[in-house]
Amino acid sequence: MRTRGVETIRFYERRGLMPEPPRAPSGYRRYPRDAADRLRFIRRAKHLG
């Protein structure tokens, strides 16, 4: 994933648009499958204004 994309997702988490996902024992975020759908919805809503 691009750095810019990671920063965008973290921003959405801070703003409450994306729930913070659980973490693996290694500390990596483990996003559920529906997270991609939610990101697409946010991007589309942003595009529509």
The first five atom37 places (N, CA, C, CB, O) and aatype in JSON, in Angstrom:
{
  "aatype": [12, 1, 16, 1, 7, 19, 6, 16, 9, 1, 13, 18, 6, 1, 1, 7, 10, 12, 14, 6, 14, 14, 1, 0, 14, 15, 7, 18, 1, 1, 18, 14, 1, 3, 0, 0, 3, 1, 10, 1, 13, 9, 1, 1, 0, 11, 8, 10, 7],
  "atom_mask": [
    [1, 1, 1, 1, 1],
    [1, 1, 1, 1, 1],
    [1, 1, 1, 1, 1],
    [1, 1, 1, 1, 1],
    [1, 1, 1, 0, 1],
    [1, 1, 1, 1, 1],
    [1, 1, 1, 1, 1],
    [1, 1, 1, 1, 1],
    [1, 1, 1, 1, 1],
    [1, 1, 1, 1, 1],
    [1, 1, 1, 1, 1],
    [1, 1, 1, 1, 1],
    [1, 1, 1, 1, 1],
    [1, 1, 1, 1, 1],
    [1, 1, 1, 1, 1],
    [1, 1, 1, 0, 1],
    [1, 1, 1, 1, 1],
    [1, 1, 1, 1, 1],
    [1, 1, 1, 1, 1],
    [1, 1, 1, 1, 1],
    [1, 1, 1, 1, 1],
    [1, 1, 1, 1, 1],
    [1, 1, 1, 1, 1],
    [1, 1, 1, 1, 1],
    [1, 1, 1, 1, 1],
    [1, 1, 1, 1, 1],
    [1, 1, 1, 0, 1],
    [1, 1, 1, 1, 1],
    [1, 1, 1, 1, 1],
    [1, 1, 1, 1, 1],
    [1, 1, 1, 1, 1],
    [1, 1, 1, 1, 1],
    [1, 1, 1, 1, 1],
    [1, 1, 1, 1, 1],
    [1, 1, 1, 1, 1],
    [1, 1, 1, 1, 1],
    [1, 1, 1, 1, 1],
    [1, 1, 1, 1, 1],
    [1, 1, 1, 1, 1],
    [1, 1, 1, 1, 1],
    [1, 1, 1, 1, 1],
    [1, 1, 1, 1, 1],
    [1, 1, 1, 1, 1],
    [1, 1, 1, 1, 1],
    [1, 1, 1, 1, 1],
    [1, 1, 1, 1, 1],
    [1, 1, 1, 1, 1],
    [1, 1, 1, 1, 1],
    [1, 1, 1, 0, 1]
  ],
  "atom_positions": [
    [[0.84, -1.18, 0.0], [0.0, 0.0, 0.0], [0.89, 1.23, 0.0], [-0.96, 0.0, 1.21], [1.93, 1.27, 0.65]],
    [[0.46, 2.23, -0.73], [1.23, 3.47, -0.79], [1.18, 4.19, 0.55], [0.7, 4.38, -1.91], [0.21, 4.06, 1.3]],
    [[2.2, 4.95, 0.85], [2.26, 5.7, 2.1], [1.09, 6.67, 2.19], [3.58, 6.45, 2.21], [0.47, 6.8, 3.25]],
    [[0.8, 7.34, 1.1], [-0.31, 8.29, 1.1], [-1.62, 7.6, 1.47], [-0.44, 8.97, -0.26], [-2.42, 8.15, 2.22]],
    [[-1.84, 6.39, 0.95], [-3.05, 5.64, 1.27], [-3.13, 5.28, 2.75], [0.0, 0.0, 0.0], [-4.19, 5.34, 3.35]],
    [[-1.99, 4.93, 3.31], [-1.94, 4.6, 4.73], [-2.29, 5.82, 5.56], [-0.54, 4.06, 5.13], [-3.06, 5.73, 6.51]],
    [[-1.72, 6.96, 5.2], [-2.02, 8.21, 5.93], [-3.49, 8.56, 5.83], [-1.16, 9.36, 5.38], [-4.08, 9.05, 6.8]],
    [[-4.09, 8.33, 4.67], [-5.51, 8.62, 4.48], [-6.37, 7.73, 5.37], [-5.91, 8.43, 3.01], [-7.3, 8.21, 6.01]],
    [[-6.05, 6.46, 5.42], [-6.82, 5.54, 6.26], [-6.68, 5.92, 7.73], [-6.36, 4.08, 6.04], [-7.66, 5.88, 8.47]],
    [[-5.48, 6.27, 8.17], [-5.29, 6.69, 9.57], [-6.11, 7.95, 9.87], [-3.78, 6.96, 9.86], [-6.68, 8.08, 10.95]],
    [[-6.16, 8.88, 8.9], [-6.96, 10.09, 9.05], [-8.43, 9.72, 9.23], [-6.77, 11.02, 7.83], [-9.1, 10.25, 10.11]],
    [[-8.93, 8.83, 8.39], [-10.33, 8.39, 8.5], [-10.59, 7.74, 9.86], [-10.67, 7.41, 7.37], [-11.67, 7.92, 10.42]],
    [[-9.64, 7.0, 10.37], [-9.8, 6.39, 11.7], [-9.88, 7.47, 12.77], [-8.62, 5.43, 12.0], [-10.74, 7.39, 13.66]],
    [[-9.01, 8.47, 12.69], [-9.02, 9.54, 13.7], [-10.32, 10.34, 13.66], [-7.82, 10.49, 13.49], [-10.8, 10.8, 14.7]],
    [[-10.89, 10.5, 12.46], [-12.12, 11.28, 12.3], [-13.37, 10.46, 12.58], [-12.19, 11.84, 10.9], [-14.48, 10.99, 12.56]],
    [[-13.2, 9.16, 12.83], [-14.34, 8.31, 13.15], [-15.07, 7.76, 11.93], [0.0, 0.0, 0.0], [-16.15, 7.19, 12.07]],
    [[-14.49, 7.92, 10.74], [-15.12, 7.4, 9.53], [-14.85, 5.92, 9.33], [-14.64, 8.18, 8.32], [-15.63, 5.21, 8.71]],
    [[-13.74, 5.47, 9.87], [-13.36, 4.05, 9.81], [-13.08, 3.61, 11.24], [-12.1, 3.82, 8.87], [-12.35, 4.29, 11.96]],
    [[-13.64, 2.48, 11.65], [-13.29, 1.99, 12.99], [-11.84, 1.5, 13.01], [-14.26, 0.86, 13.42], [-11.35, 0.96, 12.01]],
    [[-11.18, 1.68, 14.12], [-9.81, 1.17, 14.23], [-9.89, -0.35, 14.29], [-9.07, 1.75, 15.48], [-10.61, -0.9, 15.13]],
    [[-9.16, -1.03, 13.42], [-9.26, -2.49, 13.37], [-8.46, -3.14, 14.51], [-8.76, -3.0, 12.02], [-7.6, -2.52, 15.12]],
    [[-8.78, -4.4, 14.77], [-7.96, -5.13, 15.75], [-6.56, -5.32, 15.22], [-8.6, -6.5, 16.09], [-6.31, -5.23, 14.01]],
    [[-5.65, -5.59, 16.11], [-4.24, -5.78, 15.72], [-3.82, -7.23, 15.91], [-3.33, -4.86, 16.54], [-4.27, -7.93, 16.81]],
    [[-2.95, -7.63, 15.02], [-2.35, -8.96, 15.12], [-1.34, -8.92, 16.26], [-1.67, -9.39, 13.76], [-0.94, -7.84, 16.69]],
    [[-0.92, -10.06, 16.75], [0.1, -10.08, 17.81], [1.37, -9.3, 17.42], [0.47, -11.52, 18.15], [2.08, -8.8, 18.29]],
    [[1.65, -9.21, 16.14], [2.83, -8.49, 15.68], [2.63, -6.97, 15.72], [3.19, -8.92, 14.27], [3.59, -6.22, 15.56]],
    [[1.38, -6.52, 15.93], [1.09, -5.1, 15.97], [0.49, -4.55, 14.69], [0.0, 0.0, 0.0], [0.04, -3.41, 14.65]],
    [[0.49, -5.36, 13.63], [-0.09, -4.91, 12.37], [-1.61, -4.84, 12.49], [0.31, -5.85, 11.22], [-2.23, -5.64, 13.18]],
    [[-2.18, -3.86, 11.82], [-3.64, -3.75, 11.79], [-4.21, -4.84, 10.89], [-4.08, -2.33, 11.3], [-3.66, -5.13, 9.82]],
    [[-5.3, -5.44, 11.32], [-5.96, -6.49, 10.54], [-7.36, -6.0, 10.17], [-6.04, -7.85, 11.36], [-8.3, -6.11, 10.95]],
    [[-7.47, -5.45, 8.97], [-8.74, -4.89, 8.53], [-9.7, -6.0, 8.11], [-8.53, -3.91, 7.36], [-9.3, -6.96, 7.46]],
    [[-10.97, -5.85, 8.49], [-11.97, -6.84, 8.05], [-12.25, -6.65, 6.55], [-13.29, -6.7, 8.87], [-11.92, -5.62, 5.97]],
    [[-12.85, -7.64, 5.96], [-13.12, -7.6, 4.51], [-13.98, -6.41, 4.1], [-13.79, -8.89, 4.08], [-13.8, -5.87, 3.01]],
    [[-14.91, -6.0, 4.95], [-15.81, -4.91, 4.57], [-15.15, -3.53, 4.65], [-17.03, -4.92, 5.46], [-15.77, -2.54, 4.27]],
    [[-13.92, -3.45, 5.12], [-13.22, -2.17, 5.2], [-13.02, -1.57, 3.8], [-11.86, -2.34, 5.91], [-13.11, -0.35, 3.64]],
    [[-12.75, -2.39, 2.81], [-12.56, -1.89, 1.45], [-13.86, -1.28, 0.92], [-12.09, -3.03, 0.51], [-13.83, -0.25, 0.24]],
    [[-15.0, -1.9, 1.23], [-16.29, -1.34, 0.82], [-16.51, 0.02, 1.47], [-17.43, -2.3, 1.19], [-16.99, 0.96, 0.82]],
    [[-16.17, 0.12, 2.72], [-16.35, 1.38, 3.44], [-15.44, 2.47, 2.86], [-16.05, 1.19, 4.95], [-15.86, 3.62, 2.72]],
    [[-14.2, 2.11, 2.52], [-13.29, 3.08, 1.91], [-13.83, 3.56, 0.56], [-11.9, 2.47, 1.73], [-13.77, 4.75, 0.25]],
    [[-14.36, 2.64, -0.23], [-14.95, 3.04, -1.52], [-16.13, 3.99, -1.32], [-15.4, 1.79, -2.31], [-16.29, 4.96, -2.06]],
    [[-16.95, 3.7, -0.31], [-18.09, 4.57, -0.01], [-17.61, 5.97, 0.37], [-18.95, 3.96, 1.12], [-18.16, 6.96, -0.11]],
    [[-16.61, 6.06, 1.23], [-16.07, 7.36, 1.66], [-15.52, 8.13, 0.47], [-14.97, 7.17, 2.72], [-15.8, 9.32, 0.32]],
    [[-14.75, 7.45, -0.37], [-14.17, 8.12, -1.55], [-15.27, 8.6, -2.49], [-13.22, 7.16, -2.3], [-15.18, 9.71, -3.03]],
    [[-16.3, 7.79, -2.68], [-17.4, 8.19, -3.57], [-18.15, 9.38, -2.98], [-18.37, 7.02, -3.81], [-18.48, 10.32, -3.7]],
    [[-18.43, 9.35, -1.68], [-19.12, 10.46, -1.03], [-18.29, 11.74, -1.12], [-19.42, 10.12, 0.45], [-18.83, 12.83, -1.35]],
    [[-16.99, 11.62, -0.95], [-16.1, 12.77, -1.07], [-16.16, 13.33, -2.48], [-14.64, 12.38, -0.7], [-16.21, 14.55, -2.67]],
    [[-16.16, 12.47, -3.46], [-16.21, 12.89, -4.86], [-17.53, 13.61, -5.18], [-16.05, 11.67, -5.78], [-17.54, 14.58, -5.95]],
    [[-18.63, 13.14, -4.59], [-19.94, 13.73, -4.83], [-20.15, 15.04, -4.06], [-21.02, 12.75, -4.47], [-21.06, 15.81, -4.36]],
    [[-19.28, 15.27, -3.08], [-19.37, 16.52, -2.31], [-20.17, 16.34, -1.07], [0.0, 0.0, 0.0], [-20.35, 17.29, -0.3]]
  ]
}
